[in-house]
Amino acid sequence: MKLCILGGGGFRVPYVYRALLGDGGEPRVDDVWLYDTDSERLEAVQRILAELAEGHPDAPRVSATTVLDDALEGADFVFCAVRVGGLAGRTQDERVALELGVLGQETTGPGGLAYGLRTLPVMRRFAERVRAVAPGAFVINFTNPAGMITEAMQSVLGDRVVGICDTPSGLGRRVARALGADPAAARLDYIGLNHLGWLRRLELDGRDRLPELLADDEKLGSLEETEVFGPEWIRTMGLLPNEYLYYYYFNRDAVRAILDAPRTRGEFLVEQQTAFFRQARGLSCGAERLWRRTIAERSASYMAEAKDGVEHGEAPAAGAGSPTDEAPEPEIDGYAGVALALMNAIARDEPASMVLNVRNGPIVPSLPADAVIEVPCTVDAKGPRPQPVTAPDLSQLGLMQQVKACERLTVRAAFEQDPDAALQAFALHPLVDSVSVARRLLDGYRTRIPEVAEALGGR
């Protein structure tokens, strides 16, 4: 099978390739095409993949190109993992908001809307080329904001577009393991939007085991979510929130922590990735080891503003040194694991259960049928089908409706070049507390991110 990766010069690509190397089933991916607009990044990633393939005689062959249709033609699956505007755009997503005292984060709040505005036109063009060149392909979208982007691409390709995020699946795995159970045997009652969801029940042998976890200090304390939210708030809610809900439930704390840090997450990544690609250009070997060290540092500082004892944006000292120093192995789980499991379930008609971003249909009657939500799904050769879940309570539904309204206004703004729709999206978002602030946010993003200005028809 042929796999095309849009954004083939990205840091996640080696994760995907490692997962493919460990896949012994049939049919399997034997042909990987990397597409990117940055030939230097493509070259660096190709070197990493070549080193990963050493010792694997049946490793999928890898091709790289800056010609979109060459990468797409004949693809069975297309992974989308692009960053329109690059990390420079991300830093402005953060800083424009923070300068107004509002959350500056990549996918949540105004930063996520700005990211969506500049990304949506590009992703629609990608969807149109998939329809023309690889109409039978399933598109698996990693590109953030994943729910918004998936919904927009579905307007072109229908249900052959599926959005993925590793956060809900990772939460389910950790809870099952904390209970001493096999994660594959657990049934999750999870509902929400991308980066905005709640695990309300976790059933094992037909019994909800979540109350047992919440009552046990040691088991609850072992979870990353407890580090983020604290055990008291989790027990007060009686469920486990997606970690990104920290930005809603502890908004002032998050903004203060990010402002107090020496640099934002985006600024840290700009510095780190600039150094990585500069070093990678000078290496004849050792690119994979350098990548492992870099990705370990990147992972260690993830969501540091929500976790005690780690300075936001700062990488730990471990792993510092030359590219030959030992570094922790990156996890195969995560995006790559979810994507491979989804792809294999479809290609091999092997039913699997996973949390995905899919069309709502009748699952949440109070949301539009074509809205993309994040729920457990059964996947086989026919694609994903949402499983029945408990209806969201009023607080969950209200937040889902308000954020979904802002997402859809953002899509309209980008596709119709409508600044008024963009202003409404910012002003109505629950993390923006004033229409006047919303106007200043929109003006700031249009002034400082060229791709946002272009999406809205220029200045």
N, C-alpha and C positions, 0 to 999 in steps of 0.2 A: 504494500500500500504506500501511497505517496502522502506525506505530510508537508504542508506549507506553513511556515511560521512567519507571520507579518510582524516585523519588529525583531528580525533575526539577529540584530546586533545587541540585544538586550541582555541584562545580567541573569535573567531567569532561564535563558536558553540552555545552558549546560545542565541545569536541573532536569529539564525535559529529556535531554539526550541521555543522561544517566539512567533515567527511568526506562527509556527505550532499550538500553543495553541490557537491562535486567529482565526484559520481557521475553519469555520463551514460548508464548502461545502462538497459535496460527488462526487466521492470518495476522501478520504483524507488519509494522512499518519497516520498510527496507530502503526507503528513499526519502530523504529530508532535504527540503529546499528552504533556505534562509533568504528572506527579503528584507532590505533596509535601505534607507536613503543615504546612510553613512558607510562608505566602503571601508574606512579604517576600522570601525567597530566590527563590521562583518569579518574582516581579516583576523582580528584578535579572537573573536568567538570561534572561527574556524580552527585556529591553532589549539584552543582549549579542547574542542571536540575531537580533534585528531589525537591529542594526548589521552583523552578519556577512552578512545577506541582501541588503544594499544592493548594487545592481549585478547581482543574480541574478534576472532576471524569472521564472524557473521554480523559485525557492526553495521548499522544502516549507513549507506553512503550519504555524503553531505555535499550539496551544491549551494552556492551563494550568488545572489544577483541583486542588482539595483533596478531590474526591469520587472515590474509587478506581474504582468501577464505570463512571463516565463515561469515565475515561481508558482502561480496559481494553476496553470494549465494541467488538467488531468488529476488534480488533487482529490484525494478521498476525504481528507480532513484539513481544515485550516484553523490554525491557532492565531488569535489576534492579541498581540502584546505590544502595543505602540505607545509612545509618549509624544504627542504633538506639542511642539514648543520646547521639548527637551527639559532638562533639569533647570535651565534658566527660567522657563515658564513656571515650573513648580515653586521656585523661590519667590516669585512674584505672587503666585496664589497665596502663599503664606504671608508675605510681608505687607501687601496692600491691606489685608484684613487686620493684621496685628497692629498696624499703625493707627487703625481706627478703634482699637480695643476689642476687636471681634476675633473669634477663633480663626487662626490661619493654619489649615490642615489640608492635606492633599485631596481627600475625597469627601470630607464631611464639612457641611456649612458652605460659606461663600467660596472658599477655595475650590471645593468640588464642583460648584456651578461654573466657575471660570474655566476649570479644566474641561468640563463638559462642553462649554460653548465652543472652544477652539478645536475640540476633538471630534464632535459630531459630524461636521461636513466631510472630514477625511474618512471617517468610518462608513458613512453612507456611500462614498465613492468606492471604497473597498467592497462593500456589499454588492454594488452594481457590477463591479468587475467579476466577483465570484459568480454572480448570476449569469454573466455572459460567458465566462471561460471555464468554470467548474461548477455547473448547476447542480450536480449530484452530491456536492461536498457538504458535510456537516461543518458548521463554523462554531468553534469553541472560543468564547470571548474571555480573555483575561483583562482587557483594557479597562481601566477605571475612568470615570465612575461606572462600575460594571453593570449595574441594573439599568441605568439610563442609556448606556451605549448598546446593550443587548436589545432593549426595547426599540431603539431607533433602527438597528440593523434588521430586526424582525419585520419592520414595515416594508423592507425590500425582499427579504428571504424567507419570511414566515418562521415556522417552528424549527427550521433547520439551523437556527442560531440558538445557542445555549450559553448562558453566562455562568462562570464558575468563580468561587472564592474558597479558599481553604479554611477560613475562620470557623464557619459552623461545623464542618466535618471534623476539624481539629478539636473543637470543644466537645463534640460527642465522643470522640476517641478518648480524650483525657478523662471525661466523667466515667465512662465505662471501665477504664483501667483503674481509676481510683476506687471503684467498687469491686475490683478483682474479677472483672468479667471480660469476655471477648467482645471488642467493639463491633465485630461483624454480626453479633447476635442481638445488638441493641436496636430498638425502634425509637426514633427521635420524634417528639412533638415539638417542632421548631417552626416559627413563622416570622416573617418580616420582609424587609427590603434588603438589598445589599448594604452591608455595614450598618444595619439597623434591624436587629432581630432578637428573639428570645427563645431559649430552650425551656419549655414549660413542664415536660415530662420526659423521662427516659425509661422505657419499658424493657424488662428482661424477663423472659418466660411469662409474659402477660401481666407483670406487676410493675407499677411505677416505683423505681428505686431512687428517684431524686430526693424525696423527703429523708431517706436514710443518709444520703450524702450531706444534705444541709444540716442534719443534726449531729454530724460527726466532725469535731474540730480538726482532727488530723486529716481526714479525707478531704474536707472542704479546703483546708489550708494548703493542700498540695496543688491546687489549681491556679493557673495564671490569672484567671478572672478574679479570684479572691485577692490577689496582690493588687489588682487594678481597682476593684470596687470596695474591698473590705468585707469581712464576713457579716457584719451587722446589716449593711444595706442589702446584701444578697438574701439574707434570712428574712429581712423585712418584706422584700418583694416575693419571696417564696419561689424563685426561679433563678436561672442563670442568664444574664444578658450577654449579648455579643459585646466584645471588648470595646468596639467603637461607640457604644452607648455611653461610655465614660464622658465623651465630649458633650453629651446632652445632660446627663445626671450631675456632672461635676464641671460644668462649663467654666465657671469663674476660676476654679482651681487649675484647669487645663491652660487657660489663657495666661494666667499669672506664671505658671511653670515655664511655658514656652517663651514668654517675654523675659523671664529672668535668666534664661539659658544664654550662653555666649553666641550661639548660632542656631538656626532652625534646622529641622531634619533635612530639608532640601539643600541648605547651604553646606551641611556636613557631606551629603552625597555628591554635590558638585566637586568639592575638594577631593573626596575619596576616589570618585570615578575618573577625574582628570589625572590624578596620580596613577591610577591603575592603567589607563590606556597609554599614558606616557611610558610607563615601565614595560608594558606588554609589547610596545613597538620595538624595544631594544632587546627582546629575548629571542634566542634561537630555540630554547627549550625552557620548561618550567612555567609555562603560561597557566597550566591547570592548577599548580600549587599556589601561584599568585592569586588566582581566582578564588580558591578555597579560603585562603587567608582573608581576602577582601570581603567575601560574602559572610564569613564568620563575624567579622567586625561590624558589618552592616546589620546583621541579625541581632547582635548583642545590644544594640542601641535602639532597637525598634520600640516605639511607643514608650520611650523612657520617661516622658513627662507624666505618665500615669503610674509609674513604678518607683518605689522608694529606692534610694541608694545608687541610682545611676543618673549621671548628669545628662540631660537631654542633648542629643546631637553629638555626644562624645563617645568614641570607640574605646573599649577597654585596652589596657596595655598588652594583654596576652595576644600573641601572634605578631607583635611588632618585630621588625628585623628584615632580613633579606628574603627573597622569594624562595629560598631553600629551607627556611625554618618550618618546623612542623605546625600544622594548623588543623583545627577540628574539621571532621568530615561534615559537609552540609547534609541536611535531612533530605531524603528522597520523598517523604511525605510532603504535604503542602500542595501548592498549585500543580506541580508536576504529577503527583500521585493521583489527585482528583481527576486531572485531565486524562491521564492514561487509563484509569478505571472507567471513565465515561466512554472514551474511544473504544476500548476493548468490549465493553458491554454492547455497544452498537454494532461493531464489526463482527463480533463472534456470536451475537444473539445470546449472550449469557446474562440473564437478569441480575441486576445489581441495584442497591438502594444507596442514594447519596443526596445531599442537600444542594440544590441548583437554583439558578435564576432562570425562571421559565414564565410563560404566559399564564396569567391568573385563571382565566376561564371562570368556573363557578366557585372556586375555592374560597375567595373572600368576596361575598356579594356586594359589599359596600365599596369595592374598588372596581374600576373599569375592567371588562373581560380581557382586554388586550394589554393591560398593565403588566409589567414584569415584576414578579414577587420572588422571594427566596424561601423555598419549602422543600421538604423531603420528596424525592421522586423515585419511581421505579423506572429503570432504563433497560431497554433491550434493542433489538434491531429496528424497532419502530421509533426509537428515540425516547426522550423522557416523558413520563406521565406523572403529574403531581399526585401525591397520596393525600387522603383525607386528613385534616388536622383539626384540632380544637379551634373554634372561632377566637379571634383576638379579643381581649377585653377592651373596655372603652379607652384606656390610656394608650394601649398598643395601637388600636385602630386609629385613634386621633392623630398620633404621631406619624403613622404610615400614610394616612390620607394627606396630611399637610406636606410632608416631604415629597410624596408622589406628585402632588400638584405642582410643586416647585420644579421637579424633574421634567414634567411634561411642558411647563412653560419654557424651560431652558431648551428643550428640543424644538419647540415652535420658534423661539427666538433665533436659533442657529439655522434652521431650515428655511425660515422666511425672512431672515435678516431684519428682525423686529426688535429694536432696542426697548420698546415699551414692554414686551413680553419678558425680556431679560430683567428689566427693572422690577416687574412684579415678582419674578422668581426670587430675586434677592430680598425684596421687601417682605414677602410672605414667609420666608424661611424662619423656622423657630429659633435659630441661632443668630438672627439679625433683629435687633430690638427697635429699629426706627426706620421710617421711610427715608429720612434725610441721610442716614448712614448708608442705606441701600444705594441711594443716588451716588454718594461719594465712592462706594465700592465699585459700582459699574464704571464710573468715570476713571477711577484708578486703574482698573483692569484694562479698559480700552486704551488708555494712554501708555501703559507699561508693558502690555503683552500684544505684540503686533497681530498675532493669530486671532485674538479675541476681537480686536478692532475689525479685522478682515471678515470674521464670521458675521458681524453685525453690519456689514456694508461699508466699513471704513469709518473714519472720524466724522 
